[in-house]
Amino acid sequence: MLSTVILPWLHYVTLLMMAGAAVAELYLLRLPAIADTVRLLPRVDLFYGLNAIGVLVTGLLRMYHGGKGADYYWSNGLMHGLLTAYFIAFLISLVPTLRFRRWARSLSVDGSLPTPEGVRKTAPLVHIQLTLIALMALMITLVARGYGGS
């Protein structure tokens, strides 16, 4: 039951939570840049990151302890596309993460808030992450249903 019910469920839940955190980041970026918002962004981003790790861990557990076996997944072209999308989302997420932390640090040091330009440049990166999460959800489903195999 662990490999056929619990792992897939955890995999999808962590992916949904990851998407929810990205949506929350977008919402916070649309609010006026006040101290409470700036303090909340790194926390939401941490939640995003923890769920991203959860997606990876549960995916690897499914790969190696699921019913189809690792050979099935490693020979599936869509699985490689899924991992590529995950890696790209990870790389893109580094920029907002570093900005959120820098903004919070600046706020605590000298009370300065992010510039509107900085916020404007960050939101599209979170949009891209969210788009990649949606594509990953599609690819997860396709791979699980046997598409993309050789």
LOZA-598747 format. One record per residue (C-alpha): x, y, z; residue in three letters. Coordinates in Angstrom, 1 decimal, always signed. Layout:
# residues N
[atom [X Y Z] ALA]
...
END
This chain:
# residues 150
[atom [+0.0 +0.0 +0.0] MET]
[atom [+2.9 +2.4 +0.7] LEU]
[atom [+4.2 +2.3 -2.9] SER]
[atom [+0.8 +2.2 -4.6] THR]
[atom [-1.2 +4.6 -2.6] VAL]
[atom [+0.7 +6.6 +0.0] ILE]
[atom [+3.8 +7.6 -2.1] LEU]
[atom [+1.8 +8.8 -5.1] PRO]
[atom [-0.5 +10.7 -2.8] TRP]
[atom [+2.4 +12.4 -1.0] LEU]
[atom [+4.0 +13.1 -4.3] HIS]
[atom [+0.9 +14.9 -5.6] TYR]
[atom [+0.2 +16.7 -2.2] VAL]
[atom [+3.8 +18.1 -2.1] THR]
[atom [+3.5 +19.3 -5.7] LEU]
[atom [+0.2 +21.0 -4.9] LEU]
[atom [+1.7 +22.6 -1.8] MET]
[atom [+4.6 +23.8 -3.9] MET]
[atom [+2.2 +25.4 -6.4] ALA]
[atom [+0.2 +26.9 -3.5] GLY]
[atom [+3.4 +28.5 -2.1] ALA]
[atom [+4.2 +29.9 -5.6] ALA]
[atom [+0.7 +31.4 -5.8] VAL]
[atom [+1.1 +32.9 -2.3] ALA]
[atom [+4.4 +34.5 -3.4] GLU]
[atom [+2.7 +36.0 -6.4] LEU]
[atom [-0.1 +37.4 -4.2] TYR]
[atom [+2.4 +38.9 -1.8] LEU]
[atom [+4.4 +40.4 -4.6] LEU]
[atom [+1.2 +42.2 -5.8] ARG]
[atom [+0.6 +43.7 -2.3] LEU]
[atom [+2.2 +47.0 -1.3] PRO]
[atom [+5.8 +46.5 -0.2] ALA]
[atom [+5.3 +46.9 +3.6] ILE]
[atom [+7.4 +45.4 +6.4] ALA]
[atom [+5.0 +42.5 +7.1] ASP]
[atom [+4.9 +41.5 +3.5] THR]
[atom [+8.7 +41.6 +3.2] VAL]
[atom [+9.1 +39.5 +6.3] ARG]
[atom [+6.5 +36.9 +5.1] LEU]
[atom [+8.1 +36.4 +1.6] LEU]
[atom [+11.1 +34.4 +2.8] PRO]
[atom [+8.9 +32.2 +5.0] ARG]
[atom [+6.6 +31.4 +2.1] VAL]
[atom [+9.6 +30.8 +0.0] ASP]
[atom [+11.0 +28.4 +2.6] LEU]
[atom [+7.6 +26.5 +2.5] PHE]
[atom [+8.0 +26.4 -1.3] TYR]
[atom [+11.5 +25.0 -1.0] GLY]
[atom [+10.6 +22.4 +1.5] LEU]
[atom [+7.8 +21.1 -0.6] ASN]
[atom [+10.1 +21.1 -3.7] ALA]
[atom [+12.4 +18.8 -1.8] ILE]
[atom [+9.3 +16.7 -0.8] GLY]
[atom [+8.4 +16.4 -4.5] VAL]
[atom [+11.9 +15.2 -5.3] LEU]
[atom [+12.1 +12.8 -2.4] VAL]
[atom [+8.7 +11.3 -3.0] THR]
[atom [+9.4 +11.0 -6.7] GLY]
[atom [+12.7 +9.2 -6.1] LEU]
[atom [+11.0 +6.9 -3.6] LEU]
[atom [+8.3 +6.2 -6.2] ARG]
[atom [+10.9 +5.5 -8.8] MET]
[atom [+12.9 +3.1 -6.7] TYR]
[atom [+10.2 +1.5 -4.5] HIS]
[atom [+7.2 +1.8 -6.8] GLY]
[atom [+5.6 -1.0 -8.8] GLY]
[atom [+7.2 -0.2 -12.2] LYS]
[atom [+10.9 +0.0 -11.0] GLY]
[atom [+13.7 +2.4 -11.8] ALA]
[atom [+14.4 +1.0 -15.2] ASP]
[atom [+11.0 +1.9 -16.4] TYR]
[atom [+11.4 +5.5 -15.3] TYR]
[atom [+15.0 +6.0 -16.5] TRP]
[atom [+14.1 +4.7 -20.0] SER]
[atom [+11.1 +7.1 -20.2] ASN]
[atom [+11.8 +10.2 -22.2] GLY]
[atom [+9.1 +12.2 -20.4] LEU]
[atom [+10.7 +11.4 -17.1] MET]
[atom [+13.9 +13.1 -18.4] HIS]
[atom [+11.7 +16.1 -19.4] GLY]
[atom [+10.2 +16.1 -16.0] LEU]
[atom [+13.6 +16.1 -14.3] LEU]
[atom [+14.7 +18.9 -16.6] THR]
[atom [+11.6 +21.0 -15.8] ALA]
[atom [+12.3 +20.4 -12.1] TYR]
[atom [+15.9 +21.4 -12.4] PHE]
[atom [+15.0 +24.6 -14.4] ILE]
[atom [+12.4 +25.5 -11.8] ALA]
[atom [+15.0 +25.0 -9.1] PHE]
[atom [+17.5 +27.3 -10.9] LEU]
[atom [+14.9 +30.0 -11.5] ILE]
[atom [+13.7 +29.8 -7.9] SER]
[atom [+17.2 +30.7 -6.6] LEU]
[atom [+16.8 +34.3 -7.9] VAL]
[atom [+13.5 +35.1 -6.0] PRO]
[atom [+14.9 +33.2 -2.9] THR]
[atom [+18.0 +35.4 -2.8] LEU]
[atom [+16.0 +38.5 -3.4] ARG]
[atom [+13.5 +37.8 -0.7] PHE]
[atom [+16.3 +37.1 +1.8] ARG]
[atom [+18.1 +40.3 +0.8] ARG]
[atom [+14.9 +42.3 +1.1] TRP]
[atom [+14.2 +40.9 +4.6] ALA]
[atom [+17.9 +41.5 +5.7] ARG]
[atom [+17.8 +45.1 +4.4] SER]
[atom [+14.5 +45.6 +6.3] LEU]
[atom [+16.0 +44.4 +9.5] SER]
[atom [+19.2 +46.3 +9.1] VAL]
[atom [+18.1 +49.7 +8.0] ASP]
[atom [+14.3 +49.5 +7.6] GLY]
[atom [+14.5 +49.8 +3.8] SER]
[atom [+11.9 +48.2 +1.6] LEU]
[atom [+12.3 +46.6 -1.9] PRO]
[atom [+12.0 +48.9 -4.9] THR]
[atom [+9.0 +48.6 -7.1] PRO]
[atom [+11.4 +47.7 -9.9] GLU]
[atom [+12.9 +44.8 -7.9] GLY]
[atom [+9.4 +43.5 -7.2] VAL]
[atom [+8.4 +43.9 -10.8] ARG]
[atom [+11.4 +41.9 -11.9] LYS]
[atom [+10.8 +39.1 -9.5] THR]
[atom [+7.1 +38.3 -10.2] ALA]
[atom [+7.7 +36.9 -13.7] PRO]
[atom [+10.2 +34.5 -12.4] LEU]
[atom [+7.6 +33.1 -9.9] VAL]
[atom [+5.2 +32.9 -12.9] HIS]
[atom [+7.7 +30.8 -14.8] ILE]
[atom [+8.1 +28.5 -11.7] GLN]
[atom [+4.3 +28.1 -11.5] LEU]
[atom [+4.1 +27.3 -15.2] THR]
[atom [+6.8 +24.7 -14.8] LEU]
[atom [+5.0 +23.1 -11.8] ILE]
[atom [+1.9 +22.8 -14.0] ALA]
[atom [+3.9 +21.1 -16.7] LEU]
[atom [+5.5 +18.8 -14.1] MET]
[atom [+2.1 +17.8 -12.9] ALA]
[atom [+1.2 +16.9 -16.5] LEU]
[atom [+4.4 +15.0 -17.1] MET]
[atom [+4.0 +13.1 -13.7] ILE]
[atom [+0.6 +11.9 -14.8] THR]
[atom [+1.7 +11.0 -18.3] LEU]
[atom [+4.8 +9.0 -17.0] VAL]
[atom [+2.6 +7.2 -14.4] ALA]
[atom [+0.2 +6.2 -17.2] ARG]
[atom [+2.9 +4.8 -19.5] GLY]
[atom [+3.4 +7.6 -21.9] TYR]
[atom [+6.9 +8.5 -23.1] GLY]
[atom [+8.3 +5.0 -22.8] GLY]
[atom [+10.6 +3.5 -25.4] SER]
END
